[in-house]
Amino acid sequence: MDTMVRTHVLLPKKLLTEVDSRIGEGKRSETITALLSDWLRREQLMEAFEAVVGSEPPKDVPPEWLSTEGSVEWVRAQRRVQSPRERRIQAWIDEQVGVTGEAP
């Protein structure tokens, strides 16, 4: 664990009272550390995302992935494809329903 240092932070009394009622006194540092760590991680992810936005796409991806419309259609096509397990389940359902379309 990193060395802890003391810092002085001013917070509105109402906010601090609400926080203390939820986490209990004595856990402020732990809670603030967790919240700031999460915030910093999100900031780092956004910076990384922004760094690659607009960059040249990889050469080895399917061409349909290069546009939003193509990506949407690719996902829809993948959802329409049945796995062997799904085909067996559908065959069983069809067998149960039979020709009439009604369950036995």
Backbone as XML, in Angstrom:
<?xml version="1.0"?>
<chain id="A" units="angstrom">
  <residue number="1" name="MET">
    <atom name="N" x="0.846" y="-1.185" z="0.000"/>
    <atom name="CA" x="0.000" y="0.000" z="0.000"/>
    <atom name="C" x="0.884" y="1.238" z="0.000"/>
  </residue>
  <residue number="2" name="ASP">
    <atom name="N" x="0.428" y="2.261" z="-0.678"/>
    <atom name="CA" x="1.164" y="3.516" z="-0.711"/>
    <atom name="C" x="1.221" y="4.152" z="0.667"/>
  </residue>
  <residue number="3" name="THR">
    <atom name="N" x="2.228" y="4.970" z="0.863"/>
    <atom name="CA" x="2.333" y="5.734" z="2.106"/>
    <atom name="C" x="1.181" y="6.728" z="2.169"/>
  </residue>
  <residue number="4" name="MET">
    <atom name="N" x="0.535" y="6.778" z="3.290"/>
    <atom name="CA" x="-0.592" y="7.692" z="3.459"/>
    <atom name="C" x="-0.067" y="9.061" z="3.884"/>
  </residue>
  <residue number="5" name="VAL">
    <atom name="N" x="-0.693" y="10.106" z="3.361"/>
    <atom name="CA" x="-0.359" y="11.472" z="3.754"/>
    <atom name="C" x="-1.641" y="12.170" z="4.176"/>
  </residue>
  <residue number="6" name="ARG">
    <atom name="N" x="-1.504" y="13.084" z="5.083"/>
    <atom name="CA" x="-2.658" y="13.828" z="5.574"/>
    <atom name="C" x="-2.895" y="15.014" z="4.650"/>
  </residue>
  <residue number="7" name="THR">
    <atom name="N" x="-4.172" y="15.258" z="4.366"/>
    <atom name="CA" x="-4.537" y="16.411" z="3.553"/>
    <atom name="C" x="-5.736" y="17.088" z="4.194"/>
  </residue>
  <residue number="8" name="HIS">
    <atom name="N" x="-5.923" y="18.315" z="3.857"/>
    <atom name="CA" x="-7.019" y="19.088" z="4.431"/>
    <atom name="C" x="-8.028" y="19.352" z="3.321"/>
  </residue>
  <residue number="9" name="VAL">
    <atom name="N" x="-9.273" y="18.902" z="3.525"/>
    <atom name="CA" x="-10.319" y="19.060" z="2.529"/>
    <atom name="C" x="-11.530" y="19.683" z="3.204"/>
  </residue>
  <residue number="10" name="LEU">
    <atom name="N" x="-12.097" y="20.694" z="2.581"/>
    <atom name="CA" x="-13.309" y="21.314" z="3.102"/>
    <atom name="C" x="-14.511" y="20.722" z="2.389"/>
  </residue>
  <residue number="11" name="LEU">
    <atom name="N" x="-15.482" y="20.239" z="3.176"/>
    <atom name="CA" x="-16.701" y="19.661" z="2.636"/>
    <atom name="C" x="-17.901" y="20.305" z="3.309"/>
  </residue>
  <residue number="12" name="PRO">
    <atom name="N" x="-19.008" y="20.412" z="2.596"/>
    <atom name="CA" x="-20.211" y="20.953" z="3.220"/>
    <atom name="C" x="-20.655" y="20.048" z="4.381"/>
  </residue>
  <residue number="13" name="LYS">
    <atom name="N" x="-21.063" y="20.677" z="5.478"/>
    <atom name="CA" x="-21.449" y="19.936" z="6.679"/>
    <atom name="C" x="-22.567" y="18.944" z="6.387"/>
  </residue>
  <residue number="14" name="LYS">
    <atom name="N" x="-23.575" y="19.372" z="5.626"/>
    <atom name="CA" x="-24.707" y="18.503" z="5.308"/>
    <atom name="C" x="-24.230" y="17.252" z="4.548"/>
  </residue>
  <residue number="15" name="LEU">
    <atom name="N" x="-23.312" y="17.430" z="3.610"/>
    <atom name="CA" x="-22.770" y="16.310" z="2.856"/>
    <atom name="C" x="-22.018" y="15.354" z="3.769"/>
  </residue>
  <residue number="16" name="LEU">
    <atom name="N" x="-21.179" y="15.884" z="4.632"/>
    <atom name="CA" x="-20.388" y="15.059" z="5.541"/>
    <atom name="C" x="-21.287" y="14.292" z="6.520"/>
  </residue>
  <residue number="17" name="THR">
    <atom name="N" x="-22.341" y="14.932" z="6.986"/>
    <atom name="CA" x="-23.288" y="14.271" z="7.887"/>
    <atom name="C" x="-23.957" y="13.093" z="7.184"/>
  </residue>
  <residue number="18" name="GLU">
    <atom name="N" x="-24.374" y="13.314" z="5.938"/>
    <atom name="CA" x="-25.020" y="12.243" z="5.159"/>
    <atom name="C" x="-24.048" y="11.107" z="4.891"/>
  </residue>
  <residue number="19" name="VAL">
    <atom name="N" x="-22.820" y="11.431" z="4.535"/>
    <atom name="CA" x="-21.816" y="10.398" z="4.281"/>
    <atom name="C" x="-21.561" y="9.599" z="5.556"/>
  </residue>
  <residue number="20" name="ASP">
    <atom name="N" x="-21.345" y="10.282" z="6.664"/>
    <atom name="CA" x="-21.083" y="9.594" z="7.938"/>
    <atom name="C" x="-22.240" y="8.673" z="8.330"/>
  </residue>
  <residue number="21" name="SER">
    <atom name="N" x="-23.477" y="9.100" z="8.033"/>
    <atom name="CA" x="-24.625" y="8.265" z="8.392"/>
    <atom name="C" x="-24.658" y="6.984" z="7.561"/>
  </residue>
  <residue number="22" name="ARG">
    <atom name="N" x="-24.058" y="7.012" z="6.401"/>
    <atom name="CA" x="-24.054" y="5.829" z="5.528"/>
    <atom name="C" x="-22.845" y="4.929" z="5.745"/>
  </residue>
  <residue number="23" name="ILE">
    <atom name="N" x="-21.694" y="5.532" z="5.989"/>
    <atom name="CA" x="-20.478" y="4.716" z="6.092"/>
    <atom name="C" x="-19.982" y="4.559" z="7.519"/>
  </residue>
  <residue number="24" name="GLY">
    <atom name="N" x="-20.441" y="5.433" z="8.393"/>
    <atom name="CA" x="-19.966" y="5.400" z="9.777"/>
    <atom name="C" x="-18.687" y="6.203" z="9.931"/>
  </residue>
  <residue number="25" name="GLU">
    <atom name="N" x="-18.576" y="6.864" z="11.032"/>
    <atom name="CA" x="-17.375" y="7.656" z="11.293"/>
    <atom name="C" x="-16.174" y="6.732" z="11.389"/>
  </residue>
  <residue number="26" name="GLY">
    <atom name="N" x="-15.047" y="7.246" z="11.005"/>
    <atom name="CA" x="-13.826" y="6.454" z="11.046"/>
    <atom name="C" x="-13.533" y="5.758" z="9.725"/>
  </residue>
  <residue number="27" name="LYS">
    <atom name="N" x="-14.465" y="5.852" z="8.786"/>
    <atom name="CA" x="-14.252" y="5.236" z="7.478"/>
    <atom name="C" x="-14.190" y="6.278" z="6.366"/>
  </residue>
  <residue number="28" name="ARG">
    <atom name="N" x="-14.058" y="7.527" z="6.727"/>
    <atom name="CA" x="-14.030" y="8.589" z="5.728"/>
    <atom name="C" x="-12.849" y="8.435" z="4.782"/>
  </residue>
  <residue number="29" name="SER">
    <atom name="N" x="-11.655" y="8.257" z="5.332"/>
    <atom name="CA" x="-10.462" y="8.167" z="4.494"/>
    <atom name="C" x="-10.560" y="6.996" z="3.524"/>
  </residue>
  <residue number="30" name="GLU">
    <atom name="N" x="-11.003" y="5.858" z="4.027"/>
    <atom name="CA" x="-11.149" y="4.658" z="3.188"/>
    <atom name="C" x="-12.147" y="4.902" z="2.057"/>
  </residue>
  <residue number="31" name="THR">
    <atom name="N" x="-13.266" y="5.536" z="2.385"/>
    <atom name="CA" x="-14.313" y="5.799" z="1.397"/>
    <atom name="C" x="-13.846" y="6.810" z="0.362"/>
  </residue>
  <residue number="32" name="ILE">
    <atom name="N" x="-13.249" y="7.896" z="0.822"/>
    <atom name="CA" x="-12.773" y="8.927" z="-0.100"/>
    <atom name="C" x="-11.671" y="8.363" z="-0.992"/>
  </residue>
  <residue number="33" name="THR">
    <atom name="N" x="-10.802" y="7.535" z="-0.440"/>
    <atom name="CA" x="-9.751" y="6.903" z="-1.236"/>
    <atom name="C" x="-10.356" y="6.034" z="-2.328"/>
  </residue>
  <residue number="34" name="ALA">
    <atom name="N" x="-11.364" y="5.236" z="-1.979"/>
    <atom name="CA" x="-12.013" y="4.362" z="-2.966"/>
    <atom name="C" x="-12.702" y="5.189" z="-4.053"/>
  </residue>
  <residue number="35" name="LEU">
    <atom name="N" x="-13.402" y="6.234" z="-3.643"/>
    <atom name="CA" x="-14.103" y="7.074" z="-4.614"/>
    <atom name="C" x="-13.129" y="7.787" z="-5.552"/>
  </residue>
  <residue number="36" name="LEU">
    <atom name="N" x="-12.063" y="8.332" z="-5.001"/>
    <atom name="CA" x="-11.079" y="9.010" z="-5.844"/>
    <atom name="C" x="-10.346" y="8.039" z="-6.755"/>
  </residue>
  <residue number="37" name="SER">
    <atom name="N" x="-10.080" y="6.833" z="-6.272"/>
    <atom name="CA" x="-9.436" y="5.814" z="-7.110"/>
    <atom name="C" x="-10.333" y="5.438" z="-8.279"/>
  </residue>
  <residue number="38" name="ASP">
    <atom name="N" x="-11.623" y="5.246" z="-8.006"/>
    <atom name="CA" x="-12.573" y="4.934" z="-9.082"/>
    <atom name="C" x="-12.655" y="6.076" z="-10.085"/>
  </residue>
  <residue number="39" name="TRP">
    <atom name="N" x="-12.737" y="7.294" z="-9.588"/>
    <atom name="CA" x="-12.817" y="8.462" z="-10.462"/>
    <atom name="C" x="-11.574" y="8.552" z="-11.339"/>
  </residue>
  <residue number="40" name="LEU">
    <atom name="N" x="-10.397" y="8.373" z="-10.737"/>
    <atom name="CA" x="-9.144" y="8.462" z="-11.482"/>
    <atom name="C" x="-9.076" y="7.374" z="-12.555"/>
  </residue>
  <residue number="41" name="ARG">
    <atom name="N" x="-9.501" y="6.176" z="-12.227"/>
    <atom name="CA" x="-9.497" y="5.082" z="-13.206"/>
    <atom name="C" x="-10.406" y="5.408" z="-14.383"/>
  </residue>
  <residue number="42" name="ARG">
    <atom name="N" x="-11.591" y="5.968" z="-14.118"/>
    <atom name="CA" x="-12.495" y="6.367" z="-15.207"/>
    <atom name="C" x="-11.867" y="7.451" z="-16.067"/>
  </residue>
  <residue number="43" name="GLU">
    <atom name="N" x="-11.213" y="8.408" z="-15.430"/>
    <atom name="CA" x="-10.528" y="9.471" z="-16.171"/>
    <atom name="C" x="-9.447" y="8.886" z="-17.080"/>
  </residue>
  <residue number="44" name="GLN">
    <atom name="N" x="-8.671" y="7.938" z="-16.560"/>
    <atom name="CA" x="-7.615" y="7.306" z="-17.350"/>
    <atom name="C" x="-8.204" y="6.533" z="-18.526"/>
  </residue>
  <residue number="45" name="LEU">
    <atom name="N" x="-9.306" y="5.835" z="-18.304"/>
    <atom name="CA" x="-9.959" y="5.107" z="-19.386"/>
    <atom name="C" x="-10.475" y="6.061" z="-20.455"/>
  </residue>
  <residue number="46" name="MET">
    <atom name="N" x="-11.058" y="7.185" z="-20.040"/>
    <atom name="CA" x="-11.546" y="8.165" z="-21.003"/>
    <atom name="C" x="-10.392" y="8.770" z="-21.797"/>
  </residue>
  <residue number="47" name="GLU">
    <atom name="N" x="-9.279" y="9.039" z="-21.144"/>
    <atom name="CA" x="-8.113" y="9.571" z="-21.854"/>
    <atom name="C" x="-7.617" y="8.562" z="-22.883"/>
  </residue>
  <residue number="48" name="ALA">
    <atom name="N" x="-7.580" y="7.290" z="-22.507"/>
    <atom name="CA" x="-7.145" y="6.245" z="-23.438"/>
    <atom name="C" x="-8.127" y="6.133" z="-24.598"/>
  </residue>
  <residue number="49" name="PHE">
    <atom name="N" x="-9.403" y="6.190" z="-24.310"/>
    <atom name="CA" x="-10.430" y="6.124" z="-25.347"/>
    <atom name="C" x="-10.285" y="7.295" z="-26.315"/>
  </residue>
  <residue number="50" name="GLU">
    <atom name="N" x="-10.151" y="8.493" z="-25.758"/>
    <atom name="CA" x="-10.033" y="9.681" z="-26.594"/>
    <atom name="C" x="-8.767" y="9.649" z="-27.445"/>
  </residue>
  <residue number="51" name="ALA">
    <atom name="N" x="-7.736" y="8.987" z="-26.962"/>
    <atom name="CA" x="-6.485" y="8.893" z="-27.719"/>
    <atom name="C" x="-6.633" y="8.026" z="-28.970"/>
  </residue>
  <residue number="52" name="VAL">
    <atom name="N" x="-7.560" y="7.068" z="-28.943"/>
    <atom name="CA" x="-7.710" y="6.180" z="-30.095"/>
    <atom name="C" x="-8.900" y="6.526" z="-30.982"/>
  </residue>
  <residue number="53" name="VAL">
    <atom name="N" x="-9.764" y="7.421" z="-30.533"/>
    <atom name="CA" x="-10.915" y="7.807" z="-31.348"/>
    <atom name="C" x="-10.387" y="8.452" z="-32.625"/>
  </residue>
  <residue number="54" name="GLY">
    <atom name="N" x="-10.868" y="7.976" z="-33.724"/>
    <atom name="CA" x="-10.454" y="8.534" z="-34.998"/>
    <atom name="C" x="-9.155" y="7.956" z="-35.528"/>
  </residue>
  <residue number="55" name="SER">
    <atom name="N" x="-8.532" y="7.084" z="-34.770"/>
    <atom name="CA" x="-7.298" y="6.481" z="-35.261"/>
    <atom name="C" x="-7.640" y="5.470" z="-36.356"/>
  </residue>
  <residue number="56" name="GLU">
    <atom name="N" x="-6.659" y="5.064" z="-37.091"/>
    <atom name="CA" x="-6.875" y="4.121" z="-38.182"/>
    <atom name="C" x="-7.284" y="2.764" z="-37.616"/>
  </residue>
  <residue number="57" name="PRO">
    <atom name="N" x="-8.340" y="2.183" z="-38.164"/>
    <atom name="CA" x="-8.792" y="0.879" z="-37.648"/>
    <atom name="C" x="-7.789" y="-0.213" z="-38.004"/>
  </residue>
  <residue number="58" name="PRO">
    <atom name="N" x="-7.787" y="-1.293" z="-37.237"/>
    <atom name="CA" x="-6.899" y="-2.413" z="-37.546"/>
    <atom name="C" x="-7.225" y="-2.985" z="-38.925"/>
  </residue>
  <residue number="59" name="LYS">
    <atom name="N" x="-6.233" y="-3.578" z="-39.564"/>
    <atom name="CA" x="-6.408" y="-4.116" z="-40.916"/>
    <atom name="C" x="-7.084" y="-5.479" z="-40.929"/>
  </residue>
  <residue number="60" name="ASP">
    <atom name="N" x="-7.095" y="-6.184" z="-39.817"/>
    <atom name="CA" x="-7.573" y="-7.556" z="-39.806"/>
    <atom name="C" x="-8.990" y="-7.721" z="-39.260"/>
  </residue>
  <residue number="61" name="VAL">
    <atom name="N" x="-9.799" y="-6.675" z="-39.327"/>
    <atom name="CA" x="-11.186" y="-6.799" z="-38.865"/>
    <atom name="C" x="-12.096" y="-6.928" z="-40.079"/>
  </residue>
  <residue number="62" name="PRO">
    <atom name="N" x="-13.235" y="-7.580" z="-39.904"/>
    <atom name="CA" x="-14.179" y="-7.673" z="-41.023"/>
    <atom name="C" x="-14.597" y="-6.275" z="-41.474"/>
  </residue>
  <residue number="63" name="PRO">
    <atom name="N" x="-14.721" y="-6.054" z="-42.767"/>
    <atom name="CA" x="-15.042" y="-4.711" z="-43.265"/>
    <atom name="C" x="-16.347" y="-4.158" z="-42.712"/>
  </residue>
  <residue number="64" name="GLU">
    <atom name="N" x="-17.309" y="-5.061" z="-42.399"/>
    <atom name="CA" x="-18.587" y="-4.568" z="-41.872"/>
    <atom name="C" x="-18.447" y="-3.938" z="-40.498"/>
  </residue>
  <residue number="65" name="TRP">
    <atom name="N" x="-17.361" y="-4.197" z="-39.797"/>
    <atom name="CA" x="-17.147" y="-3.598" z="-38.473"/>
    <atom name="C" x="-16.690" y="-2.148" z="-38.571"/>
  </residue>
  <residue number="66" name="LEU">
    <atom name="N" x="-16.364" y="-1.685" z="-39.759"/>
    <atom name="CA" x="-15.787" y="-0.356" z="-39.915"/>
    <atom name="C" x="-16.830" y="0.754" z="-39.939"/>
  </residue>
  <residue number="67" name="SER">
    <atom name="N" x="-18.099" y="0.401" z="-39.981"/>
    <atom name="CA" x="-19.149" y="1.420" z="-39.909"/>
    <atom name="C" x="-20.158" y="1.004" z="-38.845"/>
  </residue>
  <residue number="68" name="THR">
    <atom name="N" x="-20.856" y="1.977" z="-38.334"/>
    <atom name="CA" x="-21.874" y="1.694" z="-37.319"/>
    <atom name="C" x="-22.954" y="0.787" z="-37.892"/>
  </residue>
  <residue number="69" name="GLU">
    <atom name="N" x="-23.422" y="1.125" z="-39.101"/>
    <atom name="CA" x="-24.483" y="0.336" z="-39.722"/>
    <atom name="C" x="-24.015" y="-1.095" z="-39.966"/>
  </residue>
  <residue number="70" name="GLY">
    <atom name="N" x="-22.788" y="-1.244" z="-40.439"/>
    <atom name="CA" x="-22.238" y="-2.567" z="-40.683"/>
    <atom name="C" x="-22.110" y="-3.372" z="-39.403"/>
  </residue>
  <residue number="71" name="SER">
    <atom name="N" x="-21.677" y="-2.699" z="-38.347"/>
    <atom name="CA" x="-21.532" y="-3.379" z="-37.058"/>
    <atom name="C" x="-22.879" y="-3.847" z="-36.532"/>
  </residue>
  <residue number="72" name="VAL">
    <atom name="N" x="-23.878" y="-2.995" z="-36.658"/>
    <atom name="CA" x="-25.219" y="-3.348" z="-36.197"/>
    <atom name="C" x="-25.729" y="-4.563" z="-36.959"/>
  </residue>
  <residue number="73" name="GLU">
    <atom name="N" x="-25.547" y="-4.557" z="-38.279"/>
    <atom name="CA" x="-26.008" y="-5.687" z="-39.089"/>
    <atom name="C" x="-25.240" y="-6.958" z="-38.746"/>
  </residue>
  <residue number="74" name="TRP">
    <atom name="N" x="-23.945" y="-6.840" z="-38.499"/>
    <atom name="CA" x="-23.142" y="-8.007" z="-38.136"/>
    <atom name="C" x="-23.653" y="-8.623" z="-36.835"/>
  </residue>
  <residue number="75" name="VAL">
    <atom name="N" x="-23.936" y="-7.781" z="-35.843"/>
    <atom name="CA" x="-24.446" y="-8.272" z="-34.561"/>
    <atom name="C" x="-25.791" y="-8.957" z="-34.765"/>
  </residue>
  <residue number="76" name="ARG">
    <atom name="N" x="-26.660" y="-8.332" z="-35.545"/>
    <atom name="CA" x="-27.978" y="-8.941" z="-35.800"/>
    <atom name="C" x="-27.830" y="-10.299" z="-36.487"/>
  </residue>
  <residue number="77" name="ALA">
    <atom name="N" x="-26.914" y="-10.376" z="-37.436"/>
    <atom name="CA" x="-26.687" y="-11.649" z="-38.133"/>
    <atom name="C" x="-26.183" y="-12.711" z="-37.161"/>
  </residue>
  <residue number="78" name="GLN">
    <atom name="N" x="-25.301" y="-12.325" z="-36.247"/>
    <atom name="CA" x="-24.792" y="-13.273" z="-35.264"/>
    <atom name="C" x="-25.907" y="-13.769" z="-34.351"/>
  </residue>
  <residue number="79" name="ARG">
    <atom name="N" x="-26.826" y="-12.897" z="-34.041"/>
    <atom name="CA" x="-27.941" y="-13.284" z="-33.179"/>
    <atom name="C" x="-28.903" y="-14.229" z="-33.901"/>
  </residue>
  <residue number="80" name="ARG">
    <atom name="N" x="-28.965" y="-14.124" z="-35.236"/>
    <atom name="CA" x="-29.851" y="-15.001" z="-36.008"/>
    <atom name="C" x="-29.276" y="-16.400" z="-36.168"/>
  </residue>
  <residue number="81" name="VAL">
    <atom name="N" x="-27.983" y="-16.557" z="-36.024"/>
    <atom name="CA" x="-27.333" y="-17.856" z="-36.191"/>
    <atom name="C" x="-27.602" y="-18.705" z="-34.955"/>
  </residue>
  <residue number="82" name="GLN">
    <atom name="N" x="-28.098" y="-19.906" z="-35.179"/>
    <atom name="CA" x="-28.384" y="-20.807" z="-34.060"/>
    <atom name="C" x="-27.213" y="-21.752" z="-33.853"/>
  </residue>
  <residue number="83" name="SER">
    <atom name="N" x="-26.887" y="-21.966" z="-32.625"/>
    <atom name="CA" x="-25.867" y="-22.944" z="-32.275"/>
    <atom name="C" x="-26.468" y="-24.338" z="-32.408"/>
  </residue>
  <residue number="84" name="PRO">
    <atom name="N" x="-25.625" y="-25.389" z="-32.448"/>
    <atom name="CA" x="-26.163" y="-26.749" z="-32.479"/>
    <atom name="C" x="-27.133" y="-27.011" z="-31.322"/>
  </residue>
  <residue number="85" name="ARG">
    <atom name="N" x="-26.819" y="-26.506" z="-30.146"/>
    <atom name="CA" x="-27.696" y="-26.689" z="-28.987"/>
    <atom name="C" x="-29.043" y="-26.012" z="-29.225"/>
  </residue>
  <residue number="86" name="GLU">
    <atom name="N" x="-29.002" y="-24.787" z="-29.768"/>
    <atom name="CA" x="-30.261" y="-24.081" z="-30.033"/>
    <atom name="C" x="-31.090" y="-24.811" z="-31.092"/>
  </residue>
  <residue number="87" name="ARG">
    <atom name="N" x="-30.419" y="-25.402" z="-32.096"/>
    <atom name="CA" x="-31.141" y="-26.161" z="-33.112"/>
    <atom name="C" x="-31.812" y="-27.394" z="-32.500"/>
  </residue>
  <residue number="88" name="ARG">
    <atom name="N" x="-31.123" y="-28.081" z="-31.569"/>
    <atom name="CA" x="-31.715" y="-29.241" z="-30.900"/>
    <atom name="C" x="-32.927" y="-28.828" z="-30.068"/>
  </residue>
  <residue number="89" name="ILE">
    <atom name="N" x="-32.786" y="-27.712" z="-29.364"/>
    <atom name="CA" x="-33.908" y="-27.225" z="-28.546"/>
    <atom name="C" x="-35.087" y="-26.867" z="-29.445"/>
  </residue>
  <residue number="90" name="GLN">
    <atom name="N" x="-34.816" y="-26.164" z="-30.557"/>
    <atom name="CA" x="-35.896" y="-25.787" z="-31.471"/>
    <atom name="C" x="-36.553" y="-27.020" z="-32.074"/>
  </residue>
  <residue number="91" name="ALA">
    <atom name="N" x="-35.751" y="-28.040" z="-32.417"/>
    <atom name="CA" x="-36.311" y="-29.285" z="-32.965"/>
    <atom name="C" x="-37.210" y="-29.955" z="-31.925"/>
  </residue>
  <residue number="92" name="TRP">
    <atom name="N" x="-36.786" y="-29.963" z="-30.677"/>
    <atom name="CA" x="-37.598" y="-30.552" z="-29.610"/>
    <atom name="C" x="-38.913" y="-29.790" z="-29.456"/>
  </residue>
  <residue number="93" name="ILE">
    <atom name="N" x="-38.826" y="-28.454" z="-29.492"/>
    <atom name="CA" x="-40.038" y="-27.632" z="-29.372"/>
    <atom name="C" x="-40.967" y="-27.929" z="-30.540"/>
  </residue>
  <residue number="94" name="ASP">
    <atom name="N" x="-40.407" y="-27.976" z="-31.756"/>
    <atom name="CA" x="-41.229" y="-28.263" z="-32.934"/>
    <atom name="C" x="-41.885" y="-29.630" z="-32.805"/>
  </residue>
  <residue number="95" name="GLU">
    <atom name="N" x="-41.144" y="-30.587" z="-32.282"/>
    <atom name="CA" x="-41.677" y="-31.939" z="-32.098"/>
    <atom name="C" x="-42.812" y="-31.938" z="-31.076"/>
  </residue>
  <residue number="96" name="GLN">
    <atom name="N" x="-42.657" y="-31.172" z="-30.009"/>
    <atom name="CA" x="-43.683" y="-31.108" z="-28.976"/>
    <atom name="C" x="-44.942" y="-30.419" z="-29.474"/>
  </residue>
  <residue number="97" name="VAL">
    <atom name="N" x="-44.768" y="-29.377" z="-30.246"/>
    <atom name="CA" x="-45.902" y="-28.618" z="-30.748"/>
    <atom name="C" x="-46.599" y="-29.384" z="-31.863"/>
  </residue>
  <residue number="98" name="GLY">
    <atom name="N" x="-45.818" y="-30.060" z="-32.674"/>
    <atom name="CA" x="-46.398" y="-30.853" z="-33.760"/>
    <atom name="C" x="-46.909" y="-30.003" z="-34.900"/>
  </residue>
  <residue number="99" name="VAL">
    <atom name="N" x="-47.621" y="-30.634" z="-35.763"/>
    <atom name="CA" x="-48.101" y="-29.995" z="-36.977"/>
    <atom name="C" x="-49.183" y="-28.968" z="-36.678"/>
  </residue>
  <residue number="100" name="THR">
    <atom name="N" x="-49.973" y="-29.196" z="-35.642"/>
    <atom name="CA" x="-51.111" y="-28.314" z="-35.349"/>
    <atom name="C" x="-50.691" y="-26.976" z="-34.800"/>
  </residue>
  <residue number="101" name="GLY">
    <atom name="N" x="-49.473" y="-26.884" z="-34.265"/>
    <atom name="CA" x="-49.043" y="-25.628" z="-33.678"/>
    <atom name="C" x="-49.484" y="-25.465" z="-32.236"/>
  </residue>
  <residue number="102" name="GLU">
    <atom name="N" x="-50.113" y="-26.514" z="-31.684"/>
    <atom name="CA" x="-50.570" y="-26.450" z="-30.305"/>
    <atom name="C" x="-49.775" y="-27.434" z="-29.458"/>
  </residue>
  <residue number="103" name="ALA">
    <atom name="N" x="-49.498" y="-27.048" z="-28.243"/>
    <atom name="CA" x="-48.780" y="-27.940" z="-27.333"/>
    <atom name="C" x="-49.677" y="-29.103" z="-26.956"/>
  </residue>
  <residue number="104" name="PRO">
    <atom name="N" x="-49.102" y="-30.292" z="-26.707"/>
    <atom name="CA" x="-49.913" y="-31.474" z="-26.334"/>
    <atom name="C" x="-50.613" y="-31.279" z="-25.011"/>
  </residue>
</chain>
